[in-house]
Every structure is written in structure tokens, then in C-alpha cells.
């Protein structure tokens, strides 16, 4: 009985923590790159030889579909950018504050927006750290 209860608690805690969303960090290079079937263009870069930021607008193209443009509120883009197949987590900044956006790579919709934060964004499993704040990603792979 106790063993079954322990297995049930472990199973429920795994579900509550969210699935393995298979996020992977992307290297945007010059700002034009491919992620699976998606081709992304982050717009004009801040420096042609070694870009650190892109002004947008972000354009996403997919085979057999019309290209779309992400809402201009998602810009100025910086690293990190993460992808899990269809969804992108895109870090942006304005002045000294940053915001991460969850963007649907199929139709360019903004699915989620973090609160403004100061510092860096990192992703470890289902824990997205934004400066000093930790956000847990749920079953949808977003908070």
C-alpha cells in the first residue's frame, strides 16, 4: 500500500512538473536561420560581423504555408532563443529591462509574454529563469 502511494505521488509530481518539451537553444547567427521546417528572419542586426541584437520584425516561413510576421512588440531580439518544434521562446529588451515571448512558429501568434525583468534568461528543463524570477513551464510548454 505504501509503495503504491509512493508511485502515485511520483507520477502526479511528474505530471505537475510538465512534460519534457524538448527545448533547445538556437544560434541565430546573422539573424537568418532554419529551425526544423521553419525559416526565421530576425530583421536588421546591430552589427553585421558579430550581431548581438536584431531590430525585427521577425518573419517566419514554413514549407507549403504563407510566411507570417510576428507582432512588432516582439523586438529588439537578443539571445537566448529556444525552440521546441513549433513554439519559440524569444528574449527581447528595451533599455535595461527584458521580456521573453512565447511565439507560435506556425502562425506567428504571441502565445505568452513574461513580466519585465532585469538580467539574463536561462532555461533548465521546465524552469525558465528570468533575472531573479523562476517561472515553471506547464503541460503546454509555457507558463
C-alpha positions as a LaTeX table, in Angstrom:
\begin{tabular}{lrrr}
\hline
Residue & $x$ (\AA) & $y$ (\AA) & $z$ (\AA) \\
\hline
Unk1 & 0.00 & 0.00 & 0.00 \\
Unk2 & 2.75 & 2.47 & 0.94 \\
Unk3 & 4.72 & 1.56 & $-2.19$ \\
Unk4 & 1.66 & 2.17 & $-4.40$ \\
Unk5 & 1.06 & 5.51 & $-2.72$ \\
Unk6 & 4.70 & 6.49 & $-3.32$ \\
Unk7 & 4.44 & 5.55 & $-7.01$ \\
Unk8 & 1.20 & 7.57 & $-7.32$ \\
Unk9 & 2.80 & 10.63 & $-5.70$ \\
Unk10 & 5.83 & 10.32 & $-8.00$ \\
Unk11 & 3.59 & 10.01 & $-11.07$ \\
Unk12 & 1.49 & 13.03 & $-10.07$ \\
Unk13 & 4.56 & 15.15 & $-9.35$ \\
Unk14 & 5.93 & 14.28 & $-12.81$ \\
Unk15 & 2.68 & 15.37 & $-14.47$ \\
Unk16 & 2.52 & 18.56 & $-12.39$ \\
Unk17 & 6.08 & 19.46 & $-13.39$ \\
Unk18 & 5.10 & 19.38 & $-17.05$ \\
Unk19 & 6.27 & 17.27 & $-19.96$ \\
Unk20 & 9.70 & 17.20 & $-21.47$ \\
Unk21 & 9.16 & 19.94 & $-24.02$ \\
Unk22 & 12.46 & 19.26 & $-25.77$ \\
Unk23 & 13.50 & 22.93 & $-25.80$ \\
Unk24 & 16.80 & 23.56 & $-27.49$ \\
Unk25 & 18.84 & 26.76 & $-27.65$ \\
Unk26 & 19.25 & 28.30 & $-31.09$ \\
Unk27 & 22.17 & 30.13 & $-32.59$ \\
Unk28 & 20.65 & 32.93 & $-34.66$ \\
Unk29 & 23.97 & 33.58 & $-36.43$ \\
Unk30 & 23.42 & 36.57 & $-38.71$ \\
Unk31 & 19.67 & 36.60 & $-37.94$ \\
Unk32 & 18.53 & 34.38 & $-40.80$ \\
Unk33 & 18.43 & 30.70 & $-39.89$ \\
Unk34 & 16.42 & 27.48 & $-40.06$ \\
Unk35 & 14.79 & 25.58 & $-37.21$ \\
Unk36 & 13.39 & 22.30 & $-38.44$ \\
Unk37 & 10.89 & 23.23 & $-41.16$ \\
Unk38 & 10.82 & 26.92 & $-40.13$ \\
Unk39 & 12.99 & 29.63 & $-41.65$ \\
Unk40 & 13.38 & 32.69 & $-39.44$ \\
Unk41 & 14.49 & 36.20 & $-40.28$ \\
Unk42 & 15.04 & 38.43 & $-37.24$ \\
Unk43 & 15.44 & 41.62 & $-39.26$ \\
Unk44 & 18.32 & 44.07 & $-39.30$ \\
Unk45 & 21.16 & 43.34 & $-36.88$ \\
Unk46 & 23.04 & 45.78 & $-34.69$ \\
Unk47 & 26.40 & 44.76 & $-36.15$ \\
Unk48 & 26.90 & 42.86 & $-39.45$ \\
Unk49 & 30.03 & 40.92 & $-38.42$ \\
Unk50 & 29.06 & 39.95 & $-34.87$ \\
Unk51 & 25.38 & 40.67 & $-34.21$ \\
Unk52 & 24.09 & 40.69 & $-30.64$ \\
Unk53 & 20.61 & 42.08 & $-31.32$ \\
Unk54 & 18.11 & 42.29 & $-34.17$ \\
Unk55 & 15.53 & 45.02 & $-34.73$ \\
Unk56 & 12.85 & 42.87 & $-36.36$ \\
Unk57 & 10.25 & 42.47 & $-37.50$ \\
Unk58 & 10.56 & 38.68 & $-37.17$ \\
Unk59 & 9.37 & 36.78 & $-40.23$ \\
Unk60 & 8.71 & 33.04 & $-40.15$ \\
Unk61 & 8.35 & 30.95 & $-43.30$ \\
Unk62 & 7.28 & 27.30 & $-43.47$ \\
Unk63 & 7.00 & 24.94 & $-46.44$ \\
Unk64 & 3.55 & 24.91 & $-48.04$ \\
Unk65 & 2.38 & 27.89 & $-45.98$ \\
Unk66 & 2.44 & 31.65 & $-46.37$ \\
Unk67 & 5.16 & 33.46 & $-44.43$ \\
Unk68 & 3.96 & 35.42 & $-41.42$ \\
Unk69 & 5.29 & 38.33 & $-39.39$ \\
Unk70 & 5.41 & 38.35 & $-35.60$ \\
Unk71 & 3.81 & 41.29 & $-33.78$ \\
Unk72 & 6.40 & 44.14 & $-33.72$ \\
Unk73 & 6.12 & 44.23 & $-29.92$ \\
Unk74 & 8.47 & 41.21 & $-30.08$ \\
Unk75 & 11.65 & 43.19 & $-30.77$ \\
Unk76 & 14.54 & 44.13 & $-30.14$ \\
Unk77 & 15.54 & 40.45 & $-30.18$ \\
Unk78 & 18.59 & 39.19 & $-28.32$ \\
Unk79 & 19.93 & 35.83 & $-27.22$ \\
Unk80 & 18.73 & 33.40 & $-25.96$ \\
Unk81 & 16.17 & 31.98 & $-28.35$ \\
Unk82 & 14.78 & 28.50 & $-27.66$ \\
Unk83 & 12.64 & 26.23 & $-29.88$ \\
Unk84 & 10.71 & 23.03 & $-29.28$ \\
Unk85 & 9.47 & 22.26 & $-32.77$ \\
Unk86 & 6.50 & 24.62 & $-33.11$ \\
Unk87 & 6.98 & 27.15 & $-30.32$ \\
Unk88 & 9.77 & 29.68 & $-29.85$ \\
Unk89 & 10.86 & 31.45 & $-26.66$ \\
Unk90 & 12.35 & 34.76 & $-27.79$ \\
Unk91 & 14.20 & 37.15 & $-25.48$ \\
Unk92 & 13.81 & 40.87 & $-26.17$ \\
Unk93 & 14.92 & 44.06 & $-24.48$ \\
Unk94 & 14.20 & 47.73 & $-24.27$ \\
Unk95 & 16.54 & 49.88 & $-22.23$ \\
Unk96 & 17.59 & 47.88 & $-19.17$ \\
Unk97 & 14.55 & 45.59 & $-19.00$ \\
Unk98 & 13.91 & 42.37 & $-20.87$ \\
Unk99 & 10.82 & 40.33 & $-21.76$ \\
Unk100 & 10.58 & 36.78 & $-23.11$ \\
Unk101 & 7.80 & 35.99 & $-25.57$ \\
Unk102 & 6.37 & 32.59 & $-26.47$ \\
Unk103 & 5.62 & 32.64 & $-30.21$ \\
Unk104 & 3.79 & 30.02 & $-32.28$ \\
Unk105 & 6.06 & 29.26 & $-35.22$ \\
Unk106 & 3.11 & 28.08 & $-37.33$ \\
Unk107 & 1.21 & 31.37 & $-37.46$ \\
Unk108 & 3.38 & 33.97 & $-35.62$ \\
Unk109 & 0.86 & 34.41 & $-32.78$ \\
Unk110 & 2.23 & 35.60 & $-29.46$ \\
Unk111 & 1.17 & 32.89 & $-27.01$ \\
Unk112 & 2.74 & 34.24 & $-23.83$ \\
Unk113 & 4.63 & 37.24 & $-22.53$ \\
Unk114 & 6.78 & 37.33 & $-19.38$ \\
Unk115 & 6.75 & 40.16 & $-16.93$ \\
Unk116 & 9.62 & 42.61 & $-17.50$ \\
Unk117 & 12.84 & 41.56 & $-15.77$ \\
Unk118 & 16.44 & 42.68 & $-15.40$ \\
Unk119 & 19.24 & 40.20 & $-16.06$ \\
Unk120 & 19.60 & 37.12 & $-18.21$ \\
Unk121 & 17.18 & 34.40 & $-19.29$ \\
Unk122 & 18.08 & 30.72 & $-18.92$ \\
Unk123 & 16.09 & 27.54 & $-19.42$ \\
Unk124 & 16.72 & 24.33 & $-17.49$ \\
Unk125 & 14.13 & 21.63 & $-18.11$ \\
Unk126 & 10.79 & 23.22 & $-17.26$ \\
Unk127 & 12.33 & 26.09 & $-15.26$ \\
Unk128 & 12.70 & 29.40 & $-17.09$ \\
Unk129 & 14.82 & 31.81 & $-15.07$ \\
Unk130 & 14.27 & 35.47 & $-15.89$ \\
Unk131 & 16.75 & 37.55 & $-13.95$ \\
Unk132 & 15.92 & 36.66 & $-10.33$ \\
Unk133 & 12.48 & 35.17 & $-11.09$ \\
Unk134 & 11.86 & 31.49 & $-11.86$ \\
Unk135 & 8.84 & 30.59 & $-14.00$ \\
Unk136 & 7.70 & 26.97 & $-14.27$ \\
Unk137 & 6.61 & 25.78 & $-17.69$ \\
Unk138 & 3.47 & 23.67 & $-17.61$ \\
Unk139 & 1.97 & 20.93 & $-19.81$ \\
Unk140 & 1.61 & 23.37 & $-22.75$ \\
Unk141 & 5.40 & 24.04 & $-22.50$ \\
Unk142 & 4.56 & 27.62 & $-21.49$ \\
Unk143 & 3.71 & 29.06 & $-18.06$ \\
\hline
\end{tabular}
